[in-house]
Amino acid sequence: VQLQASGGGSVQAGGSLRLTCKYSGSTFSSSAVGWFRRAPGEEREFVASISWSGSVTEYAESVKGRFTISRDNGDSTSYLQMNSLKPEDTALYYCALRGPRSSGTYNRESQYNYWGPGTLVTVSS
């Protein structure tokens, strides 16, 4: 399984970005997906998760109402739409895959088995 995130960049506060994570391998459609981020000098933290079917989502309180996670099982892709961006959203964003036959959503790093290399998001004030 390989994951590749893209879509990061620099944006002013209040702007939007959409991150994309492309997955290779056959387990995507039966696996929960997650997005995490690591701000400079901080530990990696949970951002959002979506169940294998897309019917259940979970968000960190800091992004609720501003970020939306979605997925396209036919294309083995997940998305993180980020609106109303703030300088504190500046971080390296990672996508993760839990593994096959995973139900529900997951908000801890240890619950994911596969990780992508990350894409940088910089929000200026």
URBELKA-V153368 format. One record per residue. N is the residue number from 0. RES is the residue in one letter. OMEGA is omega in whole degrees, -180 to 180 (NA if undefined). D_LAST is the distance of its C-alpha to the last C-alpha in whole Angstrom. Layout:
[[N | RES | OMEGA | D_LAST] [N | RES | OMEGA | D_LAST]]
This chain:
[[0 | V | 176 | 37] [1 | Q | 180 | 34] [2 | L | 178 | 31] [3 | Q | 178 | 28] [4 | A | 177 | 25] [5 | S | 176 | 23] [6 | G | 178 | 20] [7 | G | 179 | 17] [8 | G | 180 | 14] [9 | S | -178 | 11] [10 | V | 176 | 9] [11 | Q | 177 | 6] [12 | A | -177 | 5] [13 | G | -179 | 9] [14 | G | -176 | 10] [15 | S | 172 | 13] [16 | L | 173 | 15] [17 | R | 176 | 19] [18 | L | 179 | 20] [19 | T | 174 | 24] [20 | C | 180 | 27] [21 | K | -178 | 30] [22 | Y | 172 | 33] [23 | S | -177 | 36] [24 | G | -171 | 39] [25 | S | -173 | 41] [26 | T | -171 | 40] [27 | F | -171 | 37] [28 | S | 180 | 38] [29 | S | -173 | 40] [30 | S | 171 | 37] [31 | A | -178 | 34] [32 | V | 178 | 30] [33 | G | 172 | 27] [34 | W | 177 | 24] [35 | F | 176 | 22] [36 | R | 176 | 19] [37 | R | 176 | 19] [38 | A | 179 | 16] [39 | P | 178 | 16] [40 | G | -178 | 19] [41 | E | 175 | 20] [42 | E | 178 | 23] [43 | R | -178 | 22] [44 | E | 179 | 22] [45 | F | 176 | 23] [46 | V | -176 | 21] [47 | A | 177 | 24] [48 | S | 178 | 27] [49 | I | -179 | 30] [50 | S | -175 | 34] [51 | W | -178 | 36] [52 | S | -176 | 37] [53 | G | -175 | 33] [54 | S | -179 | 35] [55 | V | 177 | 33] [56 | T | 179 | 29] [57 | E | -177 | 27] [58 | Y | 168 | 24] [59 | A | -178 | 22] [60 | E | -175 | 21] [61 | S | -178 | 18] [62 | V | -177 | 17] [63 | K | -180 | 20] [64 | G | 179 | 20] [65 | R | -178 | 17] [66 | F | 176 | 19] [67 | T | 177 | 22] [68 | I | 178 | 24] [69 | S | -179 | 27] [70 | R | 175 | 30] [71 | D | -176 | 33] [72 | N | 179 | 36] [73 | G | -178 | 38] [74 | D | -179 | 35] [75 | S | -176 | 34] [76 | T | 170 | 31] [77 | S | -176 | 28] [78 | Y | 171 | 25] [79 | L | 177 | 21] [80 | Q | -176 | 20] [81 | M | 179 | 16] [82 | N | 178 | 15] [83 | S | -176 | 12] [84 | L | -179 | 10] [85 | K | 177 | 8] [86 | P | 180 | 6] [87 | E | 173 | 10] [88 | D | 178 | 11] [89 | T | -176 | 11] [90 | A | 168 | 14] [91 | L | -176 | 18] [92 | Y | -178 | 19] [93 | Y | 169 | 23] [94 | C | -176 | 26] [95 | A | 180 | 29] [96 | L | -177 | 32] [97 | R | -176 | 35] [98 | G | -173 | 38] [99 | P | 176 | 41] [100 | R | 177 | 42] [101 | S | -180 | 39] [102 | S | 175 | 39] [103 | G | 179 | 36] [104 | T | -175 | 32] [105 | Y | -174 | 32] [106 | N | 177 | 29] [107 | R | -180 | 30] [108 | E | -175 | 30] [109 | S | -179 | 33] [110 | Q | -179 | 34] [111 | Y | -175 | 33] [112 | N | -175 | 35] [113 | Y | -177 | 33] [114 | W | 172 | 30] [115 | G | -175 | 28] [116 | P | 177 | 26] [117 | G | 176 | 23] [118 | T | -172 | 20] [119 | L | 175 | 17] [120 | V | 179 | 13] [121 | T | -179 | 10] [122 | V | -178 | 7] [123 | S | -178 | 4] [124 | S | NA | 0]]
